[in-house]
Amino acid sequence: MATNPKSPAEAQALKARRDADGKKAMAEYEASAEATRAKTERLRALRMARDAALPPVVAPVKGAKKTKSTKAKKETGKLADWIKTQEDSGRSF
């Protein structure tokens, strides 16, 4: 991308073009940043208005306990019973 100018006039023209490109890029960057700030400010105002219109949220009480489910816990068998059923079915250990 680097081109070697053949004369001092070409070098000055190349430098002027680079300077102009740099200024244009900075202008675009600053315009984009300003648009982002304006959008953020607008969205913040909308969020604050929405939050002000809603009733306050009440935090749950820390000491409150949840009720356990009504399902009965399945009875778990013992290892000895499982081994016995495996041996009875013909499996060897």
N, C-alpha and C positions, 0 to 999 in steps of 0.2 A: 504494500500500500504506500510505502514511502517512495516518493518520486524525487529524483535528483533534478533540480532546476538547472537549466543550461546557461542561464544568464542571471544577473542580479535583479533584473526586472521581473523575471519569472519567479524568483525567490520571494520578492516582495508581494507579488500577486498571490502566491501560495500561502504566505503568512497572513495576508489580509483575509483570504478565504477561510483559513483556520480560525482566525479571530472572530469572524462573522458567525461561523458555525458554533463556536463556543458560546457567544453571546445569545444566539438563538436557542441553544440547548438550555442555558441557564434560565432564560425567559420562560421556556416551556416547563422546566422543573419548578420554578417559583409559582407559575400559574396553577400547576397541578397541586402543589402544596397548599396554596390558598384555597382552592376548590375543596380539598380534603378537610381543611380546618372549618370552612363554612358548613360543609355537610355534617361534620361532627357536632358543631354547635347547634345546628338545626335539629339533629336527632336527639341530642341531649335535652334540648328544650321540650321536645315532644315526649320524651321519656319522663321528665320531671312533671309535666302536666298530667300525664297518665297516672303516675304514681300518686300525685296529690289528689286525684279524683277517686282513687280506690280507697276503701276502708283499710285501716291499719291491720297488719297481719299479727295475730296473737301467737306467740311462741308456745309450743306444747309444754306442759308441766314436766319437769325433769323426773320427779319421783313416780309418775304414773307407770303402771305395769300393764303390759299387754296380756290379754287372756289367751290361754293355750287353746289349741284346736280341740275339737270334741272327738277326733278320731282316736280310737284306742291304739296303743302301741302294740305292735305285733310281738308276740312272744318269741324270743330268740332261743334257739336250741343250744345245747351244749356241744362242744367239740366231740366228746365221747359218743354222743348219739349219732352225729354225722358220720364218724368213722365206722360205727357199727352198721349203719345203713349201707355204706359203701362196701364193706366186707360182705354183707349179706347179698349184695347184688353181684358179687363175683369179682370185685376189684381187690387187688392185693397191694399191700404197702410194704 
